[in-house]
Amino acid sequence: MQSLTRQTFIAGLTLAALAFPAAGFAQGGAKVGAPAPAFQAVDVEGKTRNLSEFAGKTVILEWTNHDCPYVRKHYNSATMQNLQNDMAKEGVVWLSVISSPQGEQGHVDAAKAKELTVQRNAAPAGILLDPNSKVARAYGAQTTPHMYIIDSKGTLAYMGAIDDKPTSAASSLQGAKSYVRQAVAELKAGKPVSEASTKAYGCVVKYAPLS
């Protein structure tokens, strides 16, 4: 009986770890209304990118994992690509961030990331590779997708879900409210973001071990 109780306890701990694998790592310094955390990451072209180089521009960070069904919902329907293109027309810098470490779902090298971009006709301004999870930790990214919008003054103006339909079903896209579109439109109009923080949904971001 004691052995069974112990097995049940261990099983419970295992399920908890699977459900919240990033719980100990996703507490970043990102806070709406505060300066966005500075970051430095290498993009798929091998260039080191810094947040400071985009000073004066609105920046969107999109955490992504091509194997995640929630991400596939937005890319297979071209919803994400249309959003990327529309934001580019508004002068917004869109950066996709891949934080999956080697051996975890969603990990890709630069060549594969570029291949996926072409295959999906995606249109980010840049793709940042973050296999050591440094950028993810700085922002506390929890899911894919997880969206962050930094205004032209360098202030974090929005963080959370891409829309108000927390499901991987493609049918949920019809009638969905795009928090990203709403936030960017409000910023462009000089208004405060009415829904500046929402609960992100998707696949859990896998974090590299702290070194």
C-alpha positions in Angstrom: 0.0 0.0 0.0 2.9 2.3 0.9 4.6 1.5 -2.4 1.4 2.2 -4.4 1.0 5.6 -2.6 4.6 6.4 -3.4 4.1 5.5 -7.1 1.0 7.7 -7.2 2.9 10.6 -5.7 5.8 10.2 -8.2 3.3 9.9 -11.1 1.6 13.1 -9.9 5.0 14.9 -9.9 5.7 13.7 -13.4 2.4 15.0 -14.7 3.0 18.3 -13.1 6.5 18.5 -14.7 5.0 17.8 -18.1 2.2 20.3 -17.7 4.5 23.1 -16.4 8.0 22.3 -17.7 9.0 26.0 -18.0 7.4 27.2 -14.8 10.8 27.8 -13.1 12.3 29.6 -16.1 9.6 31.8 -17.6 9.7 34.6 -15.1 11.3 37.4 -17.1 11.6 41.1 -16.5 9.1 42.1 -19.1 6.4 44.4 -17.7 3.8 46.3 -19.7 4.4 50.0 -19.3 8.1 49.5 -18.5 11.1 49.6 -20.9 11.3 46.4 -22.9 14.1 44.2 -21.8 17.2 44.7 -24.0 18.3 41.6 -26.0 21.0 40.4 -28.2 20.6 37.4 -30.5 22.0 36.1 -33.8 19.6 36.0 -36.7 19.4 33.4 -39.5 21.8 35.4 -41.5 24.4 35.2 -38.8 24.1 38.8 -37.8 23.9 39.9 -34.2 20.7 41.9 -33.6 20.0 44.2 -30.7 16.7 45.8 -29.6 18.5 49.2 -29.6 19.0 49.1 -33.4 15.2 49.4 -33.8 14.9 52.6 -31.7 12.1 54.8 -32.9 10.1 51.9 -34.4 7.4 49.7 -33.2 8.7 46.1 -32.8 6.7 42.9 -32.5 8.3 39.7 -31.1 6.6 36.5 -32.0 7.7 33.3 -30.2 7.3 30.4 -32.6 7.7 26.7 -32.9 6.8 25.3 -36.4 5.8 21.9 -34.9 3.3 23.4 -32.5 -0.3 22.8 -33.5 -1.3 26.3 -32.3 1.4 27.8 -34.5 0.4 25.7 -37.4 -3.2 26.9 -37.0 -2.0 30.5 -37.7 0.5 29.6 -40.5 -1.5 27.0 -42.4 -4.3 29.4 -42.7 -2.0 32.3 -43.7 -3.3 34.3 -40.8 0.2 34.9 -39.4 1.7 35.7 -42.8 -1.1 38.2 -43.5 -0.5 39.8 -40.1 3.2 40.0 -40.8 2.6 41.7 -44.2 0.1 44.1 -42.8 2.4 45.1 -40.0 5.2 45.7 -42.4 3.0 48.1 -44.3 2.5 50.0 -41.1 6.3 50.3 -40.6 6.4 47.7 -37.8 9.5 45.5 -37.4 8.4 41.9 -36.9 10.9 39.5 -35.4 10.2 35.8 -35.0 12.0 34.2 -32.1 12.9 30.5 -32.0 13.9 29.5 -28.5 13.7 25.7 -28.6 17.0 24.3 -27.5 18.7 21.4 -29.4 16.8 18.2 -28.9 13.5 19.8 -28.2 10.5 20.3 -30.4 10.8 23.3 -32.7 14.6 23.5 -32.6 16.0 24.4 -36.0 19.2 25.8 -37.4 19.5 28.8 -39.6 19.2 26.9 -42.8 16.0 25.1 -41.7 14.5 28.3 -40.4 15.0 30.0 -43.7 13.6 27.0 -45.5 10.5 27.1 -43.4 10.1 30.8 -44.1 10.1 30.2 -47.8 7.8 27.2 -47.6 5.2 29.0 -45.6 5.6 32.4 -47.5 6.2 34.0 -44.1 7.3 37.6 -43.9 9.0 38.5 -40.7 11.6 41.3 -40.9 14.0 38.9 -39.1 14.3 35.5 -37.4 16.2 35.3 -34.2 17.7 32.1 -33.0 17.7 31.8 -29.2 18.7 28.1 -28.4 20.1 29.2 -25.1 16.8 30.7 -24.1 18.4 34.1 -23.1 15.8 36.2 -24.9 13.0 33.9 -23.8 14.1 34.3 -20.2 14.4 38.1 -20.5 10.8 38.4 -21.6 9.3 35.4 -19.7 8.0 33.8 -23.0 5.8 30.9 -22.0 4.1 29.7 -25.2 4.2 29.5 -28.9 2.9 31.8 -30.1 3.6 34.4 -27.4 3.4 38.0 -28.6 5.1 41.2 -27.4 4.7 44.6 -28.8 7.3 47.3 -28.1 6.3 50.9 -29.0 8.5 53.5 -30.7 9.8 54.7 -27.3 11.0 51.3 -26.3 8.2 50.7 -23.9 6.5 47.3 -23.7 3.0 48.1 -24.9 1.5 44.6 -25.1 2.2 41.1 -24.1 0.1 37.9 -24.4 -2.0 36.0 -26.8 -2.2 36.6 -30.6 -6.0 36.5 -30.4 -8.9 35.6 -28.1 -9.4 32.0 -29.3 -7.2 29.8 -27.2 -7.5 26.6 -29.3 -5.6 24.9 -32.1 -8.7 24.4 -34.2 -8.6 26.3 -37.5 -12.3 27.0 -37.2 -11.6 29.3 -34.3 -10.0 31.8 -36.6 -13.4 33.0 -37.9 -14.5 35.9 -35.8 -11.4 35.9 -33.7 -10.3 39.2 -32.2 -6.6 40.0 -33.0 -5.1 41.5 -30.0 -2.0 42.4 -32.1 -4.0 44.3 -34.7 -6.0 46.1 -32.0 -2.9 47.1 -30.1 -1.0 48.4 -33.1 -4.0 50.4 -34.3 -4.4 52.0 -30.9 -0.7 52.9 -30.7 -0.9 54.4 -34.2 -3.9 56.5 -33.1 -1.9 57.7 -30.1 -4.2 55.9 -27.7 -3.3 53.6 -24.8 -3.6 49.9 -25.5 -7.0 48.9 -24.1 -6.0 45.3 -23.6 -2.3 45.5 -22.8 -1.9 42.1 -21.2 -3.7 38.9 -22.0 -3.1 35.2 -21.2 -0.9 33.6 -23.8 -1.9 30.2 -25.1 -0.1 27.5 -27.2 2.7 25.0 -26.7 5.0 25.5 -23.8 8.3 27.1 -24.6 11.1 24.7 -23.8 14.0 26.3 -22.0 17.6 25.4 -22.2 19.2 24.5 -18.9 20.8 27.5 -17.0 24.6 27.5 -17.6 
